[in-house]
């Protein structure tokens, strides 16, 4: 925490202040306490990425993949060497919120640095070779899509996923249901199929998971159930692993989605914490 003085500090020491205590499977984000100090766990592997000769080549391209506010904080703190207290004043939030946004931003960057870097264009060009199945768009053609799912023998939500334990909850807390997908504008092409009225369903799910790492967000974007997204995503990961064994072109994609499925769900997801509303902390991840 800031002591009120500007002291030149090596980026390695700055980065070491933010160790990872995040549980990617904790969707309620109860671990984020705006009054708790950041853990002081050294992380030299992250610190060295903020060296002057690495920032532009390794970190800057990743900032578009994390929430804009976190990208701003990382730039101000690690590159401009601003104090947390000064950053908090600039954005009108608490110093604790700055601390936890920095920590969360570093967690996202660690994950992104651990996986191959690809573009959405590359995903959409290569994945159809493994996943050619095309179905009516579930957003602009929901009735046809539902019939097509049935004809294809697809599972309904929850089928084939094994027993589920009841979700843990705390007294006085409840999860907010995800918002319904926005109504289609008849004057604009569908945002999912871009007017084609059909999509490569597995490609769409994988691209959505690459962007958000969040099953519920992908389900909302595609107007599908979360159970269906989950079922097809895990099945797609298995198919990609087999494809990668036969063709090295698919190895980067297999690495990415295997990493997401290995306890990294929601790592790129940004959520809102209502309890921060009166503390200067807006949406956080």
Protein Blocks (a to p, Z undefined) as FASTA:
>chain_A
ZZhiacdddfklmmmmmccfbdfklmnommpcfkbccdddddfklmmmmgmklmmmmmmm
mmmmpcfklmmmmmmmmmnopafklmmmmnopafklmmmmmmmmmmmmmmmmmpccddfk
lmmmmmmmmmmcccddfklmmmlmmmmmmmnopacehihnapaddddddehiacdddddd
ddddfkbccfklnonopacfklmmmmmmmmnopaklmmmmnopafklmmmmmmmmmmmmm
mmmmmomklmmmmmmmmmmmnopghklpccddfklmmnopacdZZ
